[in-house]
Amino acid sequence: MDKVTFFHAPQSRSRGTLALLEELGVDYDLHLLDLTAGTQRDPAYLALNPLGKVPAIRHQGVMVTEQPAVMMYLADLYPERALAPPIGDPLRGAYLRWMVFYGSCFEPALVDHSMQREPAPHMTSPYGSWQEVLDAIVGQLTPGPWLLGERFSAADVLWGTALHWTTMFKLVPDEPPVRDYVARVRARPAMQRAEAKDEAFLASRT
């Protein structure tokens, strides 16, 4: 199988994809970008990814952007790692729901919240209010231990890393279901390896 090329910037949202690759335990080609130096705006990268964002991957000549899409692609690419319920599995629908919920509801509602702006009326908003989005997430996490109950999946890599940084910056309240969930995700060896690699990437730039 052709190796995946992973476009990554330390201390960014793409750490989640780095953690997923560690969970998968597969080889990949790493292409580091430096957000502080602006290399994500280099013409060569913009030609591949016009928005200049990370994470992104390239596989068999195809670019995949947007973190949930990247993670879904990778988890399905390596089905033997069992990080995505396959088609036909009763958990597949919930898995896809929460992967897509991240980008379609959580991120835009989070921006509203962080900028202290009112959401659009329900009639026109595709995601509702920040409190509604937060309540949905907390409600899903409360039974535990993972987003899909007893089954750990790529969705936990996505949400564990996202909720870690959003609670760290006090954008998401440090409620017990969220705090305990983040702690469980971060305790996984793959997550710790990803954090250590990111620290090494940062150190190599100085």
Secondary structure as the mmCIF struct_conf table of DSSP 4:
data_model
#
loop_
_struct_conf.conf_type_id
_struct_conf.id
_struct_conf.beg_label_comp_id
_struct_conf.beg_label_asym_id
_struct_conf.beg_label_seq_id
_struct_conf.end_label_comp_id
_struct_conf.end_label_asym_id
_struct_conf.end_label_seq_id
HELX_LH_PP_P HELX_LH_PP_P1 ASP A 2 LYS A 3
STRN STRN1 VAL A 4 HIS A 8
TURN_TY1_P TURN_TY1_P1 PRO A 10 GLN A 11
BEND BEND1 SER A 12 SER A 12
TURN_TY1_P TURN_TY1_P2 ARG A 13 SER A 14
HELX_RH_AL_P HELX_RH_AL_P1 ARG A 15 LEU A 24
TURN_TY1_P TURN_TY1_P3 GLY A 25 GLY A 25
STRN STRN2 TYR A 28 LEU A 32
TURN_TY1_P TURN_TY1_P4 LEU A 35 GLY A 38
HELX_RH_3T_P HELX_RH_3T_P1 THR A 39 ARG A 41
BEND BEND2 ASP A 42 ASP A 42
HELX_RH_AL_P HELX_RH_AL_P2 PRO A 43 LEU A 48
TURN_TY1_P TURN_TY1_P5 PRO A 50 LEU A 51
BEND BEND3 VAL A 54 VAL A 54
STRN STRN3 ALA A 56 HIS A 59
TURN_TY1_P TURN_TY1_P6 GLN A 60 GLY A 61
STRN STRN4 VAL A 62 THR A 65
BEND BEND4 GLU A 66 GLU A 66
HELX_RH_AL_P HELX_RH_AL_P3 GLN A 67 LEU A 77
HELX_RH_3T_P HELX_RH_3T_P2 PRO A 79 ARG A 81
BEND BEND5 ALA A 84 ALA A 84
HELX_LH_PP_P HELX_LH_PP_P2 PRO A 85 PRO A 86
TURN_TY1_P TURN_TY1_P7 ILE A 87 GLY A 88
TURN_TY1_P TURN_TY1_P8 PRO A 90 LEU A 91
HELX_RH_AL_P HELX_RH_AL_P4 ARG A 92 PHE A 101
HELX_RH_PI_P HELX_RH_PI_P1 TYR A 102 PHE A 106
HELX_RH_AL_P HELX_RH_AL_P5 GLU A 107 SER A 114
TURN_TY1_P TURN_TY1_P9 MET A 115 GLN A 116
HELX_LH_PP_P HELX_LH_PP_P3 GLU A 118 PRO A 121
TURN_TY1_P TURN_TY1_P10 HIS A 122 THR A 124
BEND BEND6 PRO A 126 TYR A 127
HELX_RH_AL_P HELX_RH_AL_P6 TRP A 130 LEU A 141
BEND BEND7 THR A 142 PRO A 143
BEND BEND8 PRO A 145 PRO A 145
STRN STRN5 TRP A 146 TRP A 146
TURN_TY1_P TURN_TY1_P11 LEU A 147 LEU A 147
STRN STRN6 LEU A 148 GLY A 149
TURN_TY1_P TURN_TY1_P12 GLU A 150 GLU A 150
STRN STRN7 ARG A 151 ARG A 151
HELX_RH_AL_P HELX_RH_AL_P7 ALA A 154 MET A 168
TURN_TY1_P TURN_TY1_P13 PHE A 169 LYS A 170
BEND BEND9 LEU A 171 VAL A 172
HELX_RH_AL_P HELX_RH_AL_P8 PRO A 176 ARG A 186
TURN_TY1_P TURN_TY1_P14 ALA A 187 ALA A 187
BEND BEND10 ARG A 188 ARG A 188
HELX_RH_AL_P HELX_RH_AL_P9 PRO A 189 ARG A 205
#
